[in-house]
Amino acid sequence: MAVILPQLLPGGIATSSRVAALLNMSQRTFQRRLAEEGSSFKQIVSEVRENLLRKQVEIGGVTGDQLASTL
């Protein structure tokens, strides 16, 4: 999922149903597996966004608009 989400986030198409389908599982199974790990799709998306923003800021030369599009 760490590879899938960064690709889907900028296009605004990072939904749990889309990620579950890309992982070849039902949305319910996907939710259950995340819950078993003590996580949620929303939490993981937030963590991925935070990491992407951190990397962009470290690289530098990023405009506010580019950072906003990451969110």
C-alpha positions, 0 to 999 in steps of 0.5 A, spaced: 500 500 500 505 504 501 507 504 493 499 505 491 497 511 495 502 516 493 500 514 486 493 515 487 493 521 492 495 527 487 489 525 482 484 524 488 482 517 487 485 514 493 479 511 496 479 504 500 475 501 495 480 502 489 486 500 494 482 494 496 481 492 488 488 494 487 490 489 492 485 484 489 481 483 496 474 486 497 473 492 501 471 489 507 477 484 507 481 490 506 478 494 512 478 487 517 486 486 515 487 494 517 483 493 523 487 487 525 493 491 525 490 496 529 490 501 523 485 504 518 485 507 511 484 514 514 490 513 518 494 510 513 492 516 508 494 521 513 501 518 514 502 517 507 500 525 506 505 527 511 511 523 509 510 526 502 509 533 504 516 532 509 519 529 503 517 535 498 519 540 504 526 537 504 527 537 497 525 544 497 523 549 491 516 547 492 510 552 492 505 552 496 500 550 491 504 544 490 504 542 497 496 543 497 495 539 491 499 533 495 494 534 501 
